[in-house]
Amino acid sequence: MPVEVKNVVKKYGNQLALDNVSFNIDNGEVLGFLGPNGAGKTTMMRIITGIIPADSGKVLVNGVDVMEDSLRVRERIGYFPENNPLYTDMYVREYLRFVARLYDSKITRNRVGQLIEMTGLTGEQHKKIGALSKGYRQRVGLAQALVNDPDVLILDEPTGGLDPNQIVEIRSLIASAGKEKTVMLSTHIMQEVEAICDRIIIINKGVIVADDTRENITGLTGLKKQSVAVEFDSIVAQEKLLEIQGAERVTKIADKHWIIESSSDDDIRASVFDFAVANKIAVLSLQKEEKKLESIFQELTR
């Protein structure tokens, strides 16, 4: 098991940042670690990487206790911190060689060259980091996190402040790295999690409130399994719509436009059509709405 977190507690003065947190991350898994600001995400990542100690509990990386042998753990972890600190007066290639020597003097120039190519920095490698755009600086940060070929990759807001095109590019790099490594990703961009994460943990006020696969996590909330937006050609009473088989909640959007929600495994659209035929009503539009991770996140953390 690459990462094992057992009953971790962390306090800052009287503030409880992490309250008895436990979870594991499996080999080759991409874990989305979500939570509102101040929920404890960055604190948990810093404890895993050995930057700060836990007050109690235990963290193991590849079976090694972080508190007992943090240097050995750091050898096998790649870390991209939220503020992406870089030496802006250094050239890109020079900086990556510097980071490589901090890990191991035997890391070759070929490895640095591979990372530059992998992260799309070939055209920028002889520029000073301070002269790079935000997107290219993020690429440098990701390259330094990968320079030691880590088993575990910890990424804290790697796409923060990027434009949509840059986000897609960095997301692609992360997805590629996730094919070979165990990845823990913290982000506020829900589409990012939906696109590349196998599993999701949501933490709120230092407590894990959800931990499941991307597909199953919707079942942990009070949200209905499915909802459809329907527009009829005439006005229909709300109580009449509740007669539709499987309908559990109906919400009026406009006089003839409704949202119908159901927990049934059967597609409720067929029942809506049957209802319309039986009542001689025409359906002008009918669209199934997919539940977004954003809605689930809001329900679990508000």
C-alpha positions, 0 to 999 in steps of 0.5 A: 500500500503506497500511502496509509493514513491512520487516525491522524490528528493535527491542531494549530493552537486551539484549532483542530485542523485534522480530526482522526483522519484515516484513509489509504491510497492504492497502487496506481490510483489517482485520488481526488482530495477535495474540500473547502478552504480551511478543511485540512487538505494542505495540512494533510498533504504536508504531513504525508510529505514529512514537512510538518508532524502530526500531533498523533496518528501514523502515516506510512509511505511504502510501509515507511513511517513518515515520522521515523524516517522522513528522509527515506520517505521524501526520496520516493515522493514527488510534491507540488506545493500550492504556491509552487515555490521556484528559484526565479533567477535560475534557468529551467534546465539549471533548476531541474539539474539542481533539484536532481542533485538534491535527491541523488547526484546519480540522476542523469542529464538524460532524465532532466532532458526527458522531463523537459520534453515530457512537460513541454518545456523544450522551447523554454529550457534556456530561459530564466524561470522568472521570465516564464508565464504562469502556465510554464512555471506550473510545468516547471513545478510539475517537472521538479515533482517528477525529477526523482521518478517518485512512486507517490505524487502529491499535487496541491492545486497544480492548475491554480490561476491557469487559463482553460487551455493551460488547465487542459495541458497540465491535466493531460500531464497529470493523467499521463503520470497517473498511469505509472504512479500513485497520485493524490490531487487537491483541486477546486476544479471539479471537472478536473476530478471528474476527468482524471480521478479514480476515487474521491475523498471529501474532507470538511472541517478536518473530518472525512465526509465522503470516500468512494469511487467517482461513480459511487460517491453520488449515493452518499448524498441526499441527491436523487439518482437522476433528474430530467428537465421536461417542457410540456405544451400545456400547464400541468399541476404539480400534484399530477406530475407526482403520479408519474411512476418513479417521480419523487420530487418535482420542481417548477422552472416555468409554467410548462417547464419542470425538473422531475427527480427520481431515485429509481434505477429505471430511466424515468424518461419513459414514464414521463412519455407514458404520462404525457400520452395518457393525459394527451399532453405533448412533450416539447423537450425532455433532457436527462440532467447529469448530476455534477460533482459540484452539487455533491461537494456543496451538499456534503460541505455546506 
